[in-house]
Amino acid sequence: MKRSHVFNPEHISVLEAEDRRAWQSPDEILSAVEIKPHFVAADLGCGSGHFTVPLARRVKKVFGIDVQKEMLNFLEDKVKRLKVKNIEPLLSKPDEIPLGDESVDLLVSVNTLHEFDDIEKMINEMMRVVKKDGRVLIVDFKKEETGFGPPVSMRISKAKAVKLFKEKGFRLSSVKELPYHYLLVFVKD
């Protein structure tokens, strides 16, 4: 079943476009959260690996997780081409993260909050898989017209995202405004 709010893999070139680095720089975004070389990380909704590959250069291991096999196939080809050895692609179900309890130090999720069928269940899943003192880095489209991205009606506002994560037991550690997105870092206490 194709869900209309999930990014269409036929448009993967948009995820890989060179200009994306200008308005959504992996280095700038990943530098907003503490990352240590021994970390095991997950990129939830990894898509083409725009963040997965740069994250892999900073940590011991990254799970690239997506609900679409086409995205994971693209990621696998990219990983082989770039000879990256510490990325493991994982196919997930829409409302489950295919990882064990407290298995990651860092979970990154970019442009995905608006895609989750059940956002509260997904936040519970994030809480489950992140270790104590682990971090969750969320980046999503501001709930305003940006000229591209999902319809404003589908977007999750920064205030709502903060409220939902706090209700599930996460502590907000930092907030950053990006040109078209907000960036939130949460800690599991």
C-alpha positions as CSV (number, residue, x, y, z in Angstrom):
1,M,0.0,0.0,0.0
2,K,1.4,3.4,-1.0
3,R,0.9,6.1,1.5
4,S,0.5,9.5,-0.1
5,H,2.5,11.3,2.5
6,V,5.6,9.2,2.2
7,F,8.3,10.6,-0.2
8,N,7.9,9.1,-3.7
9,P,11.1,7.2,-4.5
10,E,10.7,8.1,-8.2
11,H,11.9,11.6,-7.1
12,I,15.0,10.4,-5.4
13,S,17.1,12.9,-7.5
14,V,15.6,15.7,-5.4
15,L,17.1,14.1,-2.3
16,E,20.5,13.9,-4.1
17,A,20.4,17.3,-5.7
18,E,23.6,19.3,-5.2
19,D,21.8,22.4,-4.1
20,R,20.3,20.5,-1.2
21,R,23.7,20.7,0.5
22,A,23.2,24.5,0.5
23,W,19.9,24.6,2.2
24,Q,20.2,21.3,4.2
25,S,23.8,20.8,4.9
26,P,24.5,17.4,6.6
27,D,27.7,18.9,8.2
28,E,25.9,21.9,9.7
29,I,23.0,19.8,10.9
30,L,25.1,17.0,12.4
31,S,27.3,19.5,14.2
32,A,24.3,20.6,16.2
33,V,24.4,17.4,18.3
34,E,27.2,15.7,20.3
35,I,28.6,12.8,18.2
36,K,31.3,10.5,19.5
37,P,33.3,8.0,17.4
38,H,32.1,5.0,19.4
39,F,28.4,5.8,18.8
40,V,25.9,3.5,17.2
41,A,23.5,5.6,15.3
42,A,20.2,5.3,13.4
43,D,19.0,7.4,10.5
44,L,15.2,7.0,10.6
45,G,13.7,7.6,7.2
46,C,17.1,7.6,5.6
47,G,15.9,8.0,2.1
48,S,18.9,8.3,-0.3
49,G,21.4,8.5,2.6
50,H,21.9,12.3,2.4
51,F,22.6,12.2,6.2
52,T,23.4,8.5,6.6
53,V,26.8,8.6,4.8
54,P,28.1,11.8,6.5
55,L,26.9,10.4,9.8
56,A,28.8,7.1,9.1
57,R,32.0,9.1,8.9
58,R,31.6,10.3,12.5
59,V,30.4,7.1,14.3
60,K,31.2,3.4,14.7
61,K,28.0,2.2,13.0
62,V,24.8,3.6,11.4
63,F,21.5,1.8,10.7
64,G,19.9,3.4,7.6
65,I,16.2,2.7,8.2
66,D,13.4,3.3,5.7
67,V,9.9,1.9,5.0
68,Q,10.6,1.9,1.2
69,K,12.7,-0.9,-0.3
70,E,13.5,1.4,-3.2
71,M,15.2,3.9,-0.9
72,L,17.3,1.1,0.7
73,N,18.3,-0.3,-2.7
74,F,19.6,3.2,-3.6
75,L,21.4,3.5,-0.3
76,E,23.0,0.1,-0.7
77,D,24.3,1.0,-4.2
78,K,25.6,4.4,-2.8
79,V,27.4,2.6,0.1
80,K,29.1,0.2,-2.3
81,R,30.1,3.0,-4.7
82,L,31.5,5.1,-1.9
83,K,33.0,2.0,-0.1
84,V,31.4,2.8,3.2
85,K,31.6,-0.2,5.5
86,N,29.7,0.8,8.6
87,I,26.1,1.4,7.3
88,E,23.5,-1.3,7.7
89,P,20.3,-0.7,5.7
90,L,17.1,-1.9,7.5
91,L,13.6,-2.1,6.1
92,S,11.0,-1.0,8.7
93,K,7.3,-1.2,9.1
94,P,5.4,2.1,9.1
95,D,5.2,2.4,12.9
96,E,8.1,0.3,14.1
97,I,11.8,0.7,14.3
98,P,13.6,-2.6,13.6
99,L,16.1,-2.3,16.4
100,G,16.5,-3.7,19.9
101,D,15.7,-1.7,23.1
102,E,18.3,0.9,24.0
103,S,20.5,-0.1,21.0
104,V,21.5,3.4,19.7
105,D,23.3,6.4,21.1
106,L,21.9,8.7,18.5
107,L,18.8,8.7,16.4
108,V,18.6,11.2,13.5
109,S,15.3,11.8,11.7
110,V,15.2,14.4,9.0
111,N,12.0,15.5,7.1
112,T,10.0,12.6,8.5
113,L,7.7,13.7,11.3
114,H,5.1,14.7,8.8
115,E,5.3,11.2,7.2
116,F,4.6,9.1,10.3
117,D,1.1,7.5,10.3
118,D,1.1,7.5,14.1
119,I,3.6,10.1,15.4
120,E,3.1,9.3,19.1
121,K,3.8,5.6,18.4
122,M,7.0,6.5,16.5
123,I,8.1,8.8,19.4
124,N,7.5,5.8,21.8
125,E,9.6,3.7,19.4
126,M,12.4,6.3,19.5
127,M,12.3,6.3,23.3
128,R,12.5,2.5,23.2
129,V,15.6,2.2,20.9
130,V,17.6,5.1,22.2
131,K,20.0,4.4,25.1
132,K,19.8,6.3,28.4
133,D,21.5,9.7,27.9
134,G,21.1,9.1,24.1
135,R,20.2,11.9,21.7
136,V,17.4,12.3,19.1
137,L,18.0,14.9,16.4
138,I,14.9,16.0,14.6
139,V,14.8,18.2,11.6
140,D,11.6,19.0,9.8
141,F,9.9,21.6,7.7
142,K,8.6,24.7,9.4
143,K,4.8,24.9,9.4
144,E,4.8,27.7,6.9
145,E,5.0,28.1,3.1
146,T,8.6,27.4,2.0
147,G,8.1,27.1,-1.7
148,F,8.8,23.3,-1.6
149,G,8.3,20.3,0.6
150,P,5.1,18.8,1.8
151,P,1.9,20.8,2.0
152,V,1.8,23.1,5.1
153,S,-1.3,21.2,6.3
154,M,0.7,18.0,6.7
155,R,3.6,19.6,8.5
156,I,4.2,19.3,12.3
157,S,4.9,22.6,14.0
158,K,8.0,23.0,16.1
159,A,5.8,23.7,19.2
160,K,3.8,20.6,18.6
161,A,6.9,18.5,18.0
162,V,8.5,19.7,21.3
163,K,5.2,19.1,23.2
164,L,4.9,15.5,21.8
165,F,8.5,14.6,22.6
166,K,8.4,16.1,26.1
167,E,5.1,14.2,26.8
168,K,6.9,10.9,26.0
169,G,9.7,11.7,28.4
170,F,12.4,13.3,26.3
171,R,14.2,16.5,27.5
172,L,14.7,19.3,24.9
173,S,18.4,20.0,24.8
174,S,18.7,22.5,21.9
175,V,16.8,24.3,19.2
176,K,18.1,25.8,16.0
177,E,16.3,27.6,13.2
178,L,17.4,26.7,9.7
179,P,16.2,28.6,6.6
180,Y,13.3,26.2,5.9
181,H,13.4,23.8,8.8
182,Y,13.6,23.7,12.6
183,L,16.2,21.5,14.3
184,L,15.5,20.0,17.7
185,V,17.8,17.9,19.9
186,F,16.3,15.8,22.6
187,V,17.9,13.7,25.3
188,K,16.6,10.5,26.9
189,D,17.2,11.0,30.7
